[in-house]
Amino acid sequence: MIAIIDYGMGNIHSVNKALEVCGAKTLITNKVQDIKSCDKAVLPGVGAFDDAVSELKKQGLIEPILEHIKNKKPFLGICLGMQLLFDESAEAQKEKGLGVFNGKVEKFKHSHDLKVPHMGWNQLKTSGECPLLKDIPDNSFVYFCHSYYPLPYDKSIIAGLTNYGQDFAAIVWKDKVFGMQFHPEKSQGIGLRMLQNFVNLC
C-alpha cells in the first residue's frame, strides 16, 4: 500500500490516479497510523514552503514522515514535496525544512531570456543507478512548474539534472528516499514509467 500524504497542498488526485494506472494500491490520508503502516509514501506539493511546513506540523505529520524514512521504506517527494526534504528555502520566512537532505532551496533569477516560474516541458539528463530511472532514456522530457529549485550540498545525491538558465537538481536520491522537482503524474509515458519503478520497489 502506498500512502499519498494529504496535507492540503498537492495534486493529490492526479498523483493517486497515476499510481493507480501503474497498478498500485493507494491510500490518500493525513492519518499518522496510515503513514506508519503503509509500505511506501508519497509527499506531493504545490504552493508555499512556509504554509506547507505549517500544515505538516499542525496535522502532526512530520514525525511519521521522518519515521517512515528512518525505517528505510520507499519515500517520494514531488515538486514542493521534494523541496520540503531539504534544510531550508529562500522562499520561507519562518519555517525550516525536514532536513532529510542537506541543502537549501533557491529561486530562479528573472532575466530577459528566463521566465519565472519555469513552466512546461524540459529535458532530464540522468546519471548513476537511480532505481526510478530504470528504462528511462537520457534527455527524456518531463513537465515542470516551479519558481524554486533545490541545491543539495552533497552532489552525489543528484540523479538527474535539468537546465533552465543553469543546471539544477531535478531528481535526488539517497537510500530509499527520492525527490522529483518535476511532476511525473503530468509527464505522460516517461512519468508513468518512473512511478511504475517506484511502485515496483521492494
TAWO-V128717 format. One record per residue. RES is the residue in three letters. SS is DSSP state (a for helix, b for strand, c for the rest). Layout:
RES&SS  RES&SS
//
This chain:
MET&c  ILE&b  ALA&b  ILE&b  ILE&b  ASP&c  TYR&c  GLY&c  MET&c  GLY&c  ASN&c  ILE&a  HIS&a  SER&a  VAL&a  ASN&a  LYS&a  ALA&a  LEU&a  GLU&a  VAL&a  CYS&c  GLY&c  ALA&c  LYS&c  THR&b  LEU&b  ILE&b  THR&b  ASN&c  LYS&c  VAL&a  GLN&a  ASP&a  ILE&a  LYS&a  SER&a  CYS&c  ASP&c  LYS&b  ALA&b  VAL&b  LEU&b  PRO&c  GLY&c  VAL&c  GLY&c  ALA&c  PHE&a  ASP&a  ASP&a  ALA&a  VAL&a  SER&a  GLU&a  LEU&a  LYS&a  LYS&a  GLN&c  GLY&c  LEU&c  ILE&a  GLU&a  PRO&a  ILE&a  LEU&a  GLU&a  HIS&a  ILE&a  LYS&a  ASN&c  LYS&c  LYS&c  PRO&c  PHE&b  LEU&b  GLY&b  ILE&b  CYS&c  LEU&a  GLY&a  MET&a  GLN&a  LEU&c  LEU&c  PHE&b  ASP&b  GLU&b  SER&b  ALA&c  GLU&c  ALA&c  GLN&c  LYS&c  GLU&c  LYS&c  GLY&c  LEU&c  GLY&c  VAL&c  PHE&b  ASN&b  GLY&b  LYS&b  VAL&b  GLU&b  LYS&b  PHE&c  LYS&c  HIS&c  SER&c  HIS&c  ASP&c  LEU&c  LYS&c  VAL&c  PRO&c  HIS&b  MET&b  GLY&b  TRP&b  ASN&b  GLN&b  LEU&b  LYS&b  THR&b  SER&c  GLY&c  GLU&c  CYS&c  PRO&a  LEU&a  LEU&a  LYS&c  ASP&c  ILE&c  PRO&c  ASP&c  ASN&c  SER&b  PHE&b  VAL&b  TYR&b  PHE&b  CYS&b  HIS&b  SER&c  TYR&b  TYR&b  PRO&b  LEU&b  PRO&b  TYR&c  ASP&c  LYS&a  SER&a  ILE&a  ILE&b  ALA&b  GLY&b  LEU&b  THR&b  ASN&b  TYR&c  GLY&c  GLN&c  ASP&b  PHE&b  ALA&b  ALA&b  ILE&b  VAL&b  TRP&b  LYS&b  ASP&c  LYS&c  VAL&b  PHE&b  GLY&b  MET&b  GLN&c  PHE&c  HIS&c  PRO&a  GLU&a  LYS&a  SER&c  GLN&a  GLY&a  ILE&a  GLY&a  LEU&a  ARG&a  MET&a  LEU&a  GLN&a  ASN&a  PHE&a  VAL&a  ASN&c  LEU&c  CYS&c
//
